[in-house]
């Protein structure tokens, strides 16, 4: 296999990675709290026995999460929350504590505050939040996450929804369904009264950071680039086959 083929194949692998990521972004354009993925690529030079003595390859360096804030959309549902600034809600799942920006919350049959998949939402004390009664009204969620309700006309404080922040944002990994994990285990509790850069907005949800028109345009450009490389590989293969045929017919 010659240098041009190596180069084209390395570029195709990089493009395939990009295509998969962009396609996933497009599929989550309407997913609440979804953060688009981005890729980093780098060319590197390898010494080979080819004219010029070196070949530049494309290398997939990393995939990272675009932490740009999505648009805040008012829903009017008092148990919906959006997060302004750098912070995440925490939920408990069989695999451990997971983090999300999807604030579509509900109260479960047993009075536990849950996300829309039934996972308990953690308070600032990293414990589930339990409502004293399911017969409540007028839930109020303050910017610091303090949650109050009315039971028979009496205001009761239920708890405080926790906000958490990664010590190293680049360490966060996606776990599917808009959830994130922190393999380092170094998430920190955010206190909005001390750090006003992150707070909760009641009755709203954060939209996806994906810009569909831009992503679809990227998908089209990447698909065309992939097809051009495939044509280049096919042409190069035909050239090699013809060369072999000619050499095979040359009298010894």
Rosetta blueprint (number, residue, H / E / L):
1 X L
2 X L
3 X H
4 X H
5 X H
6 X H
7 X H
8 X H
9 X H
10 X H
11 X H
12 X H
13 X H
14 X H
15 X H
16 X H
17 X H
18 X H
19 X H
20 X H
21 X H
22 X H
23 X H
24 X H
25 X H
26 X H
27 X H
28 X L
29 X L
30 X L
31 X L
32 X L
33 X L
34 X L
35 X L
36 X L
37 X E
38 X E
39 X E
40 X E
41 X E
42 X E
43 X E
44 X E
45 X E
46 X E
47 X E
48 X L
49 X L
50 X L
51 X L
52 X L
53 X L
54 X E
55 X E
56 X E
57 X E
58 X E
59 X E
60 X E
61 X E
62 X E
63 X E
64 X E
65 X E
66 X L
67 X L
68 X L
69 X L
70 X L
71 X L
72 X E
73 X E
74 X E
75 X L
76 X L
77 X L
78 X L
79 X L
80 X E
81 X E
82 X E
83 X E
84 X E
85 X L
86 X L
87 X L
88 X E
89 X E
90 X E
91 X E
92 X E
93 X E
94 X L
95 X L
96 X E
97 X E
98 X E
99 X E
100 X E
101 X L
102 X L
103 X L
104 X E
105 X E
106 X E
107 X E
108 X L
109 X L
110 X L
111 X L
112 X E
113 X E
114 X E
115 X E
116 X L
117 X L
118 X L
119 X L
120 X E
121 X E
122 X E
123 X E
124 X L
125 X L
126 X L
127 X L
128 X E
129 X L
130 X E
131 X L
132 X L
133 X L
134 X L
135 X L
136 X L
137 X E
138 X E
139 X E
140 X E
141 X E
142 X L
143 X L
144 X L
145 X L
146 X E
147 X E
148 X E
149 X E
150 X E
151 X E
152 X L
153 X L
154 X E
155 X E
156 X E
157 X E
158 X E
159 X E
160 X E
161 X E
162 X L
163 X E
164 X E
165 X E
166 X E
167 X L
168 X L
169 X H
170 X H
171 X H
172 X E
173 X E
174 X E
175 X E
176 X E
177 X L
178 X L
179 X E
180 X E
181 X E
182 X E
183 X L
184 X L
185 X L
186 X L
187 X E
188 X E
189 X E
190 X E
191 X L
192 X L
193 X L
194 X L
195 X L
196 X L
197 X L
198 X L
199 X E
200 X E
201 X E
202 X E
203 X L
204 X E
205 X E
206 X E
207 X L
208 X L
209 X L
210 X L
211 X L
212 X H
213 X H
214 X H
215 X H
216 X H
217 X H
218 X H
219 X H
220 X H
221 X H
222 X H
223 X H
224 X H
225 X H
226 X H
227 X H
228 X H
229 X H
230 X H
231 X H
232 X H
233 X H
234 X H
235 X H
236 X H
237 X H
238 X H
239 X H
240 X H
241 X H
242 X H
243 X H
244 X H
245 X H
246 X H
247 X H
248 X H
249 X H
250 X L
251 X L
252 X L
